[in-house]
Amino acid sequence: MEIQNSADSAPVDDRALMRKVSLRFMPLIMICYFFAFFDRINVGFAKAALQTDLGLSNTAYGLGASLFVIGYVIFEVPSNMILFKVGARRWIARIMFSWGLATIGMMFVTETWHFYALRFIIGSMEAGFAPGILYFYTIWYPAQIRGRITSAMFVASAFSSIVGAPIAGLIMEHANGILGLSGWRWMFVFGGAPCLVLAAVVWNRLDDRISDAKWLDDGEKARLTSAVGNVPAGLPHSLLGALRSPGLLLLALIYFMIQVASYGLNFWGPDLIRTAFGAIGDTKIGLLTATPFICGAICMVLLGRQADKTGHRVPYVIACLLIGAAGFAGAGAFSHSPLPLMISIAAIGTGVVASIPMFWTLPARLLVGAGAAGGIALISTLGQMGGIVSPIMIGRVKDLTGSATPALYLISGVCVAAALILAFLSPIQLRAKDHGR
C-alpha cells in the first residue's frame, strides 16, 4: 500500500504502520465476529433437537430464526448512531456483553414462546455490531486497502462455520446429558460465555479515534489521519444526506437479496445435508456443513486482494452472485444426491459467502462521517430483512410441499436479479476505481 505523506509529517513506513494498526485491532475483531456469526448459525445446528424438545414445526422454527433478525433490524440504525456519539469502544463492548448474556439464556428455554422471545432479544442486543465495525474501518483504514481488511473480518464468519460447525456437533453429541441438560443447551453456553470476556477486552483494546491511540507516535498519527481523510469531496456527512444519496437504497435492495441467500444457507444448510445423507450423526453433519464456508473463506481472501489491486469492486460482487445462483439451482436439483448436493453447496459458499465482504466495500464510496455510520446501518437494516423472509419462506415451502427445492430455485433467481441490478442500475460512483488510483 502507498499513501501520500502530508508535507510536515515525518517519514513513516506505510506497510509497517498498517501492520501495526491491524495487529492492534484485527485479531480481536475477528474473534468477536467469529462469535457473532456462530450466534447466527448455532440455531441451525440445534434445529432438529429444538423441534423435538419444543415441538416446533418447520414454520415455527423459521419464525423463531427470523425473530432474531427482526430484533436486529429494529435496533440497528439507532445502535449505530449511538456508536457514532459515544464511540466504538464503549458501544461494541456493551453489545458483546449483552448478547453474550442473552445467548446463555437460551439454555433455559422450555416453551415455544421462550424461544421466540430470546431470539428477538439476542438480535436486539447484537444490533449494530457488524455495521459498527464497518464504520470503525472507515475511521482507521484508507479506502484502497479496505477490500482485504473487510475480507479478513468476514473470514472470521467463514471460520466460525469451518471450526464452529464441527464443535457444535461435538458439543451436541458429547455434552448431551451433562447436569441433565441437552447438548443443544450447552452449545448456546459455549456461544455466549466467551462474549462476556471479549467485552472487557474490547473496552481496553479499541480506540475511537486515531488521536486517542497512545500506541502511535505523532508522525504515525499524522500519516494515518491524512491517508484515511483522502476521500472524494461532496459525500454526505449526515444520515439525512445519506438518505438522499443516489444508490443507497439500491445497495440496500442488493444486500436484501444477498441476505435472502445467506440466511438460506446459514439456517437450512445443515438440514439439506441431513436430508441428503440421512442419519450420519451431528458431528459429521457439522463437518460437512463447514464445506461451503471453507470455499467462501478462500474465495473472499483471494478476491479481496485482487480487488484492492485493481481498484474495482462491482465486477467481483456480480461474479460471486452468479456462482451462488448456480449453487442454489444445483442444490434444488440434487437435494437427495449427496455428492452433487455438496458440490452445489460449495458453490453457494464460494459465491454468497465471498460476496458479502466485497459488497461492504461499496457504501464508503457514497458516504462519510455520520452519514457513513447511519447509512451503513440503514443498508444493513433494510438488507437484514432478507433474513426475515428467507427462513420463514423455506420453512413454509417445506411444510407445504415436503421439499425445500422450490424455495432454493427461487433464491437462485434472487441472486441472478441482484447481479443484474448491480451490473446495469448502480450509480457510476460504485463502478469507478477506488479514489486515488
C-alpha positions in Angstrom: 0.0 0.0 0.0 1.2 3.6 -0.8 -0.4 6.6 0.8 0.5 10.2 0.4 2.7 11.9 3.0 1.5 15.3 4.4 4.0 18.0 3.9 5.0 18.2 7.5 4.9 14.6 8.6 7.9 12.6 9.5 8.7 9.7 7.2 6.7 6.6 8.1 6.8 3.2 6.6 3.3 2.6 5.1 3.3 -1.2 5.4 4.7 -1.1 8.9 2.1 1.4 10.0 -0.8 -0.5 8.6 0.6 -3.8 10.0 0.8 -2.1 13.4 -2.8 -0.9 13.2 -4.0 -4.3 12.0 -2.2 -6.3 14.7 -3.8 -4.0 17.3 -7.4 -4.4 16.1 -7.9 -7.3 13.6 -7.3 -10.4 15.8 -9.8 -9.1 18.4 -12.3 -8.0 15.8 -12.0 -11.4 14.0 -12.6 -13.3 17.3 -15.6 -11.1 18.1 -17.0 -11.7 14.7 -16.4 -15.4 15.0 -18.8 -15.5 17.9 -21.2 -13.1 16.3 -21.6 -15.4 13.3 -21.6 -18.5 15.5 -24.6 -16.9 17.3 -26.4 -16.9 13.9 -25.6 -20.4 12.8 -25.8 -22.3 16.1 -29.6 -22.3 15.9 -29.3 -24.1 12.6 -27.4 -26.9 14.3 -29.9 -27.0 17.2 -32.9 -27.2 14.8 -33.7 -30.9 15.0 -33.2 -31.0 18.8 -35.2 -27.8 19.3 -38.0 -29.2 17.2 -38.0 -32.4 19.2 -37.8 -30.8 22.6 -40.2 -27.9 22.0 -42.5 -29.5 19.4 -41.7 -26.9 16.7 -42.9 -27.2 13.1 -40.6 -26.0 10.3 -42.7 -22.8 10.0 -42.4 -22.1 13.8 -38.6 -22.8 13.6 -38.3 -20.4 10.7 -40.3 -17.7 12.6 -38.0 -18.1 15.6 -35.0 -17.7 13.4 -36.5 -14.7 11.8 -37.3 -13.0 15.1 -33.6 -12.7 15.7 -33.4 -10.6 12.5 -36.5 -8.6 13.4 -34.8 -7.5 16.7 -31.6 -6.7 14.8 -33.5 -4.7 12.2 -35.5 -2.6 14.7 -32.4 -1.5 16.7 -29.6 -1.4 14.1 -29.8 2.2 12.9 -30.3 3.6 16.5 -27.4 1.4 17.7 -25.0 2.7 15.1 -26.0 6.3 15.7 -25.3 5.8 19.4 -22.0 4.3 18.5 -21.2 7.4 16.4 -21.9 9.5 19.5 -20.3 7.5 22.3 -17.5 5.7 20.3 -16.9 2.2 19.2 -15.0 1.1 22.3 -17.9 1.6 24.7 -20.7 0.6 22.5 -19.2 -2.6 21.0 -18.2 -3.7 24.5 -21.8 -3.2 25.5 -23.0 -5.2 22.5 -20.7 -8.1 23.3 -21.7 -8.3 26.9 -25.5 -8.0 26.5 -25.8 -10.5 23.6 -23.5 -12.9 25.5 -25.9 -12.9 28.4 -28.9 -13.4 26.2 -27.3 -16.3 24.3 -26.5 -18.1 27.5 -30.2 -17.6 28.4 -31.1 -20.0 25.5 -30.1 -22.9 27.8 -33.2 -22.2 29.9 -35.7 -22.4 27.0 -38.6 -24.8 27.7 -41.5 -23.3 25.8 -42.0 -22.1 22.3 -42.6 -18.5 23.4 -39.3 -18.6 25.3 -37.6 -19.5 22.0 -39.3 -16.7 20.2 -38.6 -14.1 22.9 -34.9 -14.9 23.4 -34.2 -15.0 19.6 -35.7 -11.5 19.4 -33.7 -10.3 22.4 -30.4 -11.7 21.1 -31.0 -10.0 17.8 -31.8 -6.7 19.6 -28.7 -6.9 21.7 -26.4 -7.7 18.8 -27.9 -5.0 16.6 -25.2 -2.6 15.3 -22.2 -4.9 15.8 -21.3 -5.6 12.1 -22.2 -2.1 10.8 -20.4 -0.6 13.8 -17.2 -2.5 12.9 -17.6 -1.5 9.2 -17.9 2.2 10.3 -14.9 1.7 12.6 -12.9 0.7 9.5 -13.7 4.0 7.7 -12.0 5.8 10.6 -8.9 3.6 10.7 -8.2 2.3 7.2 -7.7 4.1 3.8 -10.1 3.1 1.1 -7.5 1.4 -1.1 -6.9 -1.5 1.4 -10.4 -1.9 2.8 -11.1 -4.8 0.5 -8.6 -7.1 2.2 -9.4 -5.7 5.6 -13.1 -6.2 5.3 -12.4 -9.7 3.8 -10.3 -10.5 6.8 -13.2 -9.8 9.2 -15.6 -11.9 7.2 -13.1 -14.7 7.0 -13.9 -15.0 10.7 -17.6 -15.7 9.8 -16.5 -18.4 7.5 -14.0 -19.7 10.1 -16.9 -19.7 12.6 -18.6 -22.3 10.4 -15.4 -24.2 9.5 -14.5 -24.6 13.1 -17.8 -23.8 14.8 -19.8 -26.4 12.9 -17.8 -29.4 14.0 -17.5 -28.0 17.5 -21.3 -27.5 17.6 -21.7 -31.1 16.5 -19.3 -32.4 19.1 -20.9 -30.4 21.9 -24.4 -31.6 20.9 -23.3 -35.2 20.8 -20.9 -35.4 23.8 -22.2 -32.8 26.2 -25.7 -34.2 25.9 -26.9 -35.3 29.4 -24.3 -33.4 31.5 -26.1 -32.0 34.5 -29.2 -33.4 33.0 -29.2 -30.8 30.2 -29.5 -31.4 26.4 -26.4 -30.9 24.2 -28.0 -28.0 22.3 -28.3 -26.1 25.6 -24.6 -26.4 26.3 -23.9 -25.3 22.7 -25.6 -21.9 23.5 -23.5 -21.6 26.6 -20.4 -22.1 24.5 -21.5 -19.4 22.2 -22.4 -16.8 24.8 -19.9 -17.1 27.7 -16.8 -16.0 25.7 -18.6 -12.9 24.7 -18.6 -11.7 28.3 -14.8 -11.9 28.4 -14.4 -10.3 25.0 -16.5 -7.3 26.1 -13.8 -6.5 28.6 -11.0 -6.9 26.0 -12.8 -4.6 23.6 -13.2 -2.0 26.3 -9.4 -2.0 26.8 -8.2 -2.5 23.3 -10.2 -0.4 20.8 -9.6 3.3 20.3 -12.4 5.6 19.0 -10.2 7.9 17.0 -6.6 8.0 15.6 -5.8 10.8 18.0 -6.7 8.6 21.0 -4.1 5.9 20.1 -1.3 6.1 22.7 0.4 3.3 20.9 1.0 5.5 17.8 3.6 8.3 17.7 2.7 11.8 16.4 4.2 11.1 12.9 2.2 7.8 12.6 -1.0 9.6 13.7 -0.5 12.4 11.1 0.3 9.9 8.3 -2.7 7.7 9.1 -5.1 10.7 9.5 -4.0 12.1 6.1 -4.5 8.7 4.4 -7.9 8.0 5.9 -9.1 11.5 5.2 -8.3 11.2 1.5 -11.9 10.8 0.3 -13.8 12.4 -2.6 -15.4 15.8 -1.8 -19.2 16.2 -1.6 -20.0 12.9 0.2 -22.9 13.3 2.7 -21.9 13.8 6.4 -25.3 13.2 7.9 -28.0 10.5 8.0 -30.4 12.7 6.1 -27.8 13.4 3.5 -27.1 9.6 3.2 -30.8 9.0 2.6 -30.6 11.4 -0.3 -27.5 9.8 -1.7 -28.0 8.1 -5.1 -27.5 4.4 -4.8 -28.0 4.0 -1.1 -31.5 2.3 -1.4 -30.2 0.3 -4.4 -27.4 -1.0 -2.2 -30.0 -1.9 0.5 -32.0 -3.8 -2.1 -29.0 -5.7 -3.3 -28.0 -6.5 0.3 -31.5 -7.7 1.0 -31.1 -10.2 -1.9 -27.7 -11.3 -0.7 -29.1 -11.9 2.8 -32.0 -14.0 1.4 -29.3 -16.3 0.0 -27.0 -16.1 3.0 -29.7 -16.9 5.6 -30.9 -19.7 3.3 -27.5 -21.3 3.6 -27.0 -20.5 7.3 -30.3 -21.7 8.7 -31.1 -24.6 6.3 -27.7 -25.8 5.1 -27.4 -28.4 7.9 -31.0 -29.6 7.2 -30.3 -30.0 3.5 -27.2 -32.1 4.3 -29.1 -34.2 6.8 -31.9 -34.9 4.3 -29.4 -36.0 1.6 -27.1 -38.0 3.8 -29.5 -39.5 6.3 -28.7 -40.4 9.9 -24.9 -39.8 9.9 -24.6 -38.0 13.3 -24.3 -34.4 14.3 -20.5 -34.3 14.2 -20.3 -35.5 10.6 -23.1 -33.1 9.6 -21.1 -30.3 11.3 -18.0 -31.2 9.3 -19.9 -31.3 6.0 -21.6 -28.0 6.8 -18.1 -26.4 7.0 -17.5 -27.1 3.3 -19.2 -24.0 1.8 -17.6 -21.8 4.3 -14.1 -23.1 3.6 -14.7 -22.4 -0.1 -16.1 -18.9 0.8 -13.1 -18.1 3.0 -10.6 -19.0 0.3 -12.6 -17.0 -2.3 -13.1 -13.9 -0.2 -9.4 -13.6 0.7 -8.3 -14.0 -3.0 -10.9 -11.6 -4.3 -10.2 -9.0 -1.6 -6.6 -8.9 -2.6 -7.3 -8.8 -6.3 -10.0 -6.1 -5.9 -7.5 -4.0 -3.9 -5.0 -4.3 -6.7 -7.4 -3.3 -9.5 -9.4 -0.8 -7.5 -12.7 -2.3 -8.9 -15.3 -4.0 -6.7 -18.6 -4.4 -8.5 -17.5 -7.0 -11.1 -16.4 -9.3 -8.3 -19.7 -9.0 -6.5 -21.6 -9.8 -9.7 -19.4 -12.9 -10.4 -19.9 -14.1 -6.8 -23.7 -13.7 -7.1 -23.9 -15.7 -10.3 -21.8 -18.5 -8.8 -24.1 -18.5 -5.8 -27.2 -18.7 -8.1 -25.8 -21.7 -9.8 -25.2 -23.3 -6.4 -28.8 -22.8 -5.2 -30.1 -24.2 -8.5 -27.9 -27.2 -8.2 -28.9 -27.8 -4.5 -32.6 -27.8 -5.6 -32.0 -30.2 -8.5 -29.8 -32.6 -6.5 -31.4 -32.3 -3.0 -31.3 -36.1 -2.5 -28.0 -36.8 -4.2 -25.1 -36.4 -1.6 -22.1 -35.7 -3.9 -23.9 -33.3 -6.4 -25.5 -31.6 -3.4 -22.2 -31.0 -1.7 -20.7 -29.5 -4.9 -23.7 -27.2 -5.2 -23.4 -26.1 -1.5 -19.7 -25.5 -2.1 -20.7 -23.2 -5.0 -23.2 -21.4 -2.7 -20.4 -20.8 -0.2 -17.9 -19.7 -2.9 -20.4 -17.2 -4.3 -22.7 -16.0 -1.5 -20.2 -16.0 1.4 -17.5 -14.3 -0.6 -19.9 -11.7 -2.0 -20.6 -10.1 1.4 -17.2 -8.6 2.3 -16.8 -7.3 -1.3 -20.3 -5.7 -1.1 -19.3 -3.9 2.1 -16.5 -2.0 0.4 -19.2 -0.2 -1.7 -21.1 2.0 0.8 -18.0 4.0 1.8 -17.8 5.2 -1.9 -21.1 7.1 -1.2 -20.9 8.0 2.5 -18.7 9.6 5.1 -18.8 10.6 8.8 -22.3 10.3 10.5 -23.6 9.7 7.0 -21.4 6.6 6.9 -22.4 5.4 10.4 -26.1 5.9 9.7 -26.1 4.9 6.0 -24.1 1.6 6.6 -26.6 0.7 9.4 -29.6 1.6 7.2 -28.3 -0.6 4.4 -27.7 -3.4 6.8 -31.1 -2.9 8.4 -33.0 -3.0 5.2 -30.9 -5.8 3.9 -31.3 -7.9 7.0 -35.0 -8.1 6.2 -33.9 -10.8 3.8 -33.0 -12.8 6.9 -36.7 -12.5 8.0 -38.0 -13.6 4.6 -35.7 -16.4 3.9 -36.1 -18.8 6.9 -39.8 -18.4 7.0 -40.2 -18.8 3.2 -38.1 -22.0 3.1 -39.8 -23.4 6.2 -43.3 -22.7 4.8 -42.4 -24.2 1.4 -41.0 -27.3 3.1 -44.1 -27.7 5.3 -46.4 -27.4 2.3 -44.5 -29.5 -0.2 -42.3 -31.7 1.9 -39.3 -30.3 0.0 -37.2 -27.1 0.1 -36.4 -27.4 -3.7 -38.9 -24.7 -4.9 -37.5 -22.2 -2.4 -33.9 -23.0 -3.5 -34.8 -22.3 -7.1 -36.4 -19.0 -6.0 -33.3 -18.0 -4.1 -31.2 -18.8 -7.2 -33.4 -16.3 -9.2 -32.9 -13.7 -6.5 -29.1 -14.0 -6.8 -29.4 -13.5 -10.6 -31.6 -10.5 -10.2 -29.2 -8.9 -7.7 -26.3 -9.4 -10.1 -28.3 -7.8 -13.0 -29.4 -4.8 -10.8 -25.8 -4.2 -9.7 -24.5 -4.5 -13.3 -27.0 -2.2 -15.0 -28.6 0.1 -12.5 -25.9 1.0 -10.0 -24.5 4.6 -10.0 -21.2 5.4 -11.6 -19.5 6.0 -8.2 -19.8 2.3 -7.4 -18.4 1.1 -10.7 -15.5 3.5 -10.7 -12.0 2.7 -9.4 -11.1 3.5 -5.8 -10.4 7.2 -5.3 -6.7 8.0 -5.7 -5.9 5.1 -8.1 
